[in-house]
């Protein structure tokens, strides 16, 4: 699986579309890609609209990505969680760790609102 970061709409905020599955088979790739993305932007949105499945390894990786973003004085926000993925975040209480938005545009706007308020 190839993970890519889109910064075309805002050079200070990256959007990464997570595709279909994040599991033990590809979470290492995601973590490696995320570390590269932090070199471009510390503020990242994971667009989960196409994500159908996440296992414990994938969830751990996303939590690790959040920690890395915070260490770089940025943030990781989630957008468009489907019902199955949202349930995993709810059951594990991981939902409390993240800012979650209905779509990627709302998540990007939330970064802009924080910047404007400073």
C-alpha positions in Angstrom: 0.0 0.0 0.0 1.3 3.5 -0.8 0.6 6.3 1.6 0.7 9.8 0.3 0.4 13.3 1.8 -1.5 16.0 0.0 -0.5 19.5 0.8 -1.9 21.1 -2.3 -4.8 22.9 -0.5 -2.7 24.2 2.4 1.0 24.0 2.6 1.0 24.0 6.4 -1.6 21.2 6.7 -1.3 17.8 5.1 -4.1 15.4 4.3 -3.5 11.7 4.1 -6.2 9.5 2.8 -6.1 6.1 4.6 -7.3 3.4 2.2 -9.4 0.3 3.1 -7.3 -1.4 5.8 -4.7 -0.4 8.5 -3.5 -3.6 10.0 -0.4 -5.5 11.0 0.5 -5.9 7.3 0.8 -2.2 6.5 1.0 -0.2 9.7 4.8 -0.2 9.5 4.6 1.5 6.1 2.1 4.1 7.6 4.4 4.9 10.5 7.4 5.3 8.2 5.4 7.5 5.8 4.2 9.6 8.7 7.7 10.3 9.9 8.5 11.6 6.4 5.3 13.7 6.3 6.3 15.4 9.6 9.3 16.9 7.6 6.7 18.7 5.4 4.0 19.5 8.0 3.4 18.8 11.7 -0.3 19.3 11.2 -1.9 16.4 9.5 -5.4 15.1 8.8 -6.1 11.4 8.3 -9.0 11.2 5.9 -10.6 7.9 6.9 -13.6 8.0 4.5 -12.2 5.0 2.6 -11.0 3.1 5.7 -13.1 0.0 6.3 -11.0 -1.9 8.8 -8.4 -1.2 11.5 -6.9 -3.8 13.9 -5.1 -3.2 17.2 -1.7 -2.8 15.3 -3.3 -0.1 13.1 -4.9 1.6 16.1 -1.6 1.6 17.9 0.1 3.1 14.9 -2.4 5.9 14.6 -1.9 6.7 18.3 1.8 6.7 17.8 1.4 9.1 14.9 -0.5 11.4 17.1 2.3 11.3 19.7 4.9 12.1 17.1 2.9 15.0 15.7 2.5 16.5 19.2 6.3 16.0 19.8 6.8 18.1 16.6 4.5 20.9 18.0 1.7 19.8 15.6 -1.4 17.7 15.7 -3.1 14.8 14.0 -6.8 15.0 13.4 -9.1 12.3 12.1 -11.9 12.9 9.6 -14.8 10.8 8.2 -14.6 7.7 10.4 -16.9 5.0 9.1 -19.2 3.1 11.5 -16.8 0.1 11.9 -13.7 2.2 12.5 -15.6 4.6 14.7 -16.8 1.7 16.9 -13.2 0.5 17.4 -12.2 4.0 18.5 -15.2 4.1 20.8 -14.7 0.7 22.4 -11.0 1.3 23.0 -11.5 4.8 24.3 -9.0 6.0 21.7 -11.7 8.4 20.5 -10.9 10.6 23.6 -7.3 11.1 22.3 -8.3 12.6 19.0 -10.1 15.5 17.5 -12.5 13.8 15.0 -14.4 15.7 12.3 -17.2 14.7 9.8 -15.0 15.4 6.8 -11.4 16.4 5.9 -12.4 20.0 5.0 -13.8 20.5 8.6 -10.6 19.1 10.1 -8.4 21.4 7.9 -10.7 24.4 8.9 -10.2 23.6 12.6 -6.4 24.0 12.2 -7.0 27.4 10.4 -9.4 28.5 13.3 -6.6 27.7 15.8 -4.1 29.7 13.8 -6.5 32.7 13.4 -7.1 32.7 17.2 -3.4 33.1 18.1 
